[in-house]
Each structure stands twice: as C-alpha cells, then as structure tokens.
C-alpha cells in the first residue's frame, strides 16, 4: 500500500511540476480575463488528464493523511517502557508527512489556476475549490501546532480528518456546489420551570375547605365545602353563588352529617353520596340531582367519598380501600397490613375488582399491661413515612406513584399495565436537628388534635354492614333510614353495627427522632391531583426550585414523563382544574377561611 502511494505521489508531482512552471498568480481579475481565452484551442486529452490528476491529488492527500496519522498516533497507544520514545518518533514522522502534504496542496492550487485559464470549469466552482484547498492548508497548520504543543496526547487520525473539508472540495470540482454543513444540534433543554401567574379571579366568599371543583361548559363552578357541609354553584366570576346542598338539617337539599368528596363523573357531571339512602347521586354541571346509582357493595359508599376517587372512560369508579387487619383478635393482636388496595367498581357488571396496592406503613409500638399478661398494640405517627399515592387521569388511566424510588406504575382502562422510569427528585438529607424539630412539631399537633376532638379513639374505615342500623340525627329530611316496620332506626350515625375488623386505631404518639429516616421521602399522602388535560400534578416534599417557600409541582403526563414543573404563587395550593390549563387555588387559613382563586397556565406551555 505504501509503495503504491509513493508511485502515485511521484507521478502526481512530476505532472504538477510541469503544470505549475508557468502558472501566474490567481485573482478574480485574471479569472475574468480567462473567459476571453476560451476560444484558444487546447488539447481535450490534456485537460481531462489535468482534471483527473487534480482529483487524484486530493484523494492522495486524504489517503496519505489517514495512513500517516494513523500509523503515527497508533504507536502512542502501545503500552510499555518505550511509550514516550515511540510517540516522539511517530510525531516526527507525522511532521514529515504534513510537510509533504503542504507541498502537494500548493501544487494543487496551481493546477486550479491552469484550469481557470483554460476555461474547462465554471468560475464559481473553481473559486469554491480554491477556498476549500486554503481551508485544508489552515487545518494542516493547526495539526502541526497541536503536535508541537501536546505531543504526548495525540488525537486519533480519523478525528483529525473530520476537520478537513475534502468532501466539500471534491463536490465543488465535480458538481459546482459546495455542501453546506448542517448547523450544530442544540443541546436538549432541561425540564422547564413555569411560574403560575397570580390569580385574576377570586371568590367573594370564603370556605372552610375545598374538596372538589367542577367547572361547567358555561363557566359556572360547582364548589364542595366539606367543612361547612355545603355545595355551592358560583357564576363564572366567582362573585355570586347559589347553595345547592346545605348543612341545615331537615331540608330536602341537606348535605348530610359527614364530609364527603365531590367525584368527577362522565362529562361535566359529578358523583356525591347520599348516606341516608345509601346511594350515589349523579349531579349535573349545576349541582342538580339527575339520578341515583346503587353501590355494588354497601360498604363501598363510605370508601368512595373519603378520598379523591376517579372514574375511567367506561364509567367505572376507582377508589381507595382500607387496610386489612392481619389478626381478628384486635385487643390482643391488633396488627394491620402495611398496604391498602385501590379498587374499581363496575355498576353494570355489579363487581368490584382490586387494581393494585399502595404502601401506607404503620409503626407499631407495643406495650405490656400491668398484669404482665396482655400485650396491647399502639401506633406511632411517622411524619416522614415513605408512602405511595395514586390518581386517576382524565383518560381513565390509574397512576400508582411509588414513594420508595419515585416512579409510576400504570393500570390502563383496558387492563394493560406498565411502569415508567424514575422521576428526578431533589433528595435532601435530614440532620439530627431537623429530625428533632419535626418530631416535636408532630407530637404537639397530635396532642392538639386529641384535645379538640379531631381524633377519636378509633378512625372508622367502613360504614355499618346493616343499613337498618344507620340513621342520621332527627329531622334530617327526606333521606331518612328506618326499620322495616316504619319506625326510625337507631340514632347512632355511622358507628352503628361496627365490629373490631372495621376500625383502625389512632396514633398515640409521634415517632422518636432517632427512628426517622435519613432523607426526606419524595411524596406525602394526598398531595397529588390530576388535571383535565391528561396529566397528574405531584407535590414533592422538597424542591430546589422553590425560591421563597412556594409550592412547586411536578407535572407528569400519561406516559410517565415529567414535562414541566409549575411554581404556584406563595401561600397557595392547587385544589382543582378545568380544561385548557385552567387552575384553581386556595389562599387563606383555617381561622379566617379560604378564598378560591382562578388562574391559567402561560400560553407557552409545551
């Protein structure tokens, strides 16, 4: 191979010497004058041979540079005691090759001048070729400078050839056009952080809490206030409202004794429980009762409306079940499972299925009674427990948000399942001081809740199994349960007919600081909400994008991709959505009440 190259180079140099002997200086003026000489006769055979020699010269430059640099630089990869000597010798050889190539480029440029005078090619093509040859000469100079400055770290030969526009030079000679290199590809941007604009619409009334918002096609907004036991219909400006369900007992539109969630149903309708009649009420966009649906199981009614349930595209209600007791001997071995089911109720098939399980661990604190025989199990509240969350997206997909590594498991309405990759999270360590502070504040909050009656001795997990044993307080209006003989049922509310398997004990203390985890978990219970545009908004426990204490949500689409982060205004929390990026927030506090606000995502949202 080397011998063939030397012969080819010798023939090329002999030909180039003949052509360059009388070559004048190259200039645009000379090129213009060359057009008048096209009538001169010249040998077609000589011109063809000259053009071929030019192409061969360029190819010779390329092959020579590949062989020379590859041979020289490959020796730099040889391990052993003679590595530096081999690299030095190789570098010297490469320098000689480059000097020879520089001479060849000079001769090639002279050949271009001869071709310009003979008029065998278009002037634009020749000018472009000359420019490429000059570029090759500049690249050779840079290679020589690199060898002199860092001979011990040579670049691969092919990497050097990428900087030499040989292909452009050949294209200019043969096709009359130089290929323009595509612009460099921009590096992918990170996940955008969008600042949610301040609200321009605010409610004229306050709320005790907001647990469900439904905006109709006419812009009117149905708002559920579970604290004050009211369901109100606001106009599009949130200034005037009509009470659809009220806390007044004895009225036909009584809200009921117990707080409940407003569950989105098909279209712009909603579901709301009627605990007295033990049915699900279907409400239209204005909160009017359209019809009722009987639950598949009586106990489903309480479970469907204690949490943010959802509906898939087939009208099946997806809701959160309760943890299962692992032992029937509650007072002796009251041990509960660390997971809770997510259920789906099909009203047409009259069947309830389990779609998945979510982690909701409980910490057991055992104590022995003074008699030394009975062991009672109490429970401590862990404010930093690693928990799972769930949401039903607008397309009916169930998202199971896993807290241990912050990824999502998906259950589609057709029964297919999948898992998406882990989501990025700002893992933040807990110092001993952080653990002590969190434990103390949790303990104080727990004691206040016990003192004001917010926590009973037991937290109820189910409604009574016998409907005849349930009734609200007297004068509850039309929806009143009664015994079979027409007499009123026992006046004991939701606590009638419950056995130990339907109860969950309340926590008695906060977890000790030394038992808390070393890092903040990704999520907390009930801090995610689905919008009406196919996304789930997750509120992580920490975020480096919170500049002044604002809440920053991770917005994940139905493929499990984190598409953006949204920073809400300070002091606000998201409580609902409407289509087209409309966001509802609340501001205020428990003492003075909460104000409902409406804003919209910027139009630049991807």
PyMOL commands that set and color helices and strands:
alter all, ss='L'
color gray80, all
select helices_A, chain A and resi 2-20+28-37+44-77+83-118+123-149+157-161+166-175+300-304+330-333+432-451+467-469+493-495+500-502+513-515
alter helices_A, ss='H'
color red, helices_A
select strands_A, chain A and resi 192-195+201-207+213-215+221-225+230-234+241-245+263-264+270-274+279-283+289-293+310-311+317-320+339-346+351-359+363-368+375-381+389-392+398-402+407-411+417-419+458-460+503-505+507-510+528-530+535-539+552-557+562-567+573-578+582-589+593-600
alter strands_A, ss='S'
color yellow, strands_A
deselect
rebuild
show_as cartoon
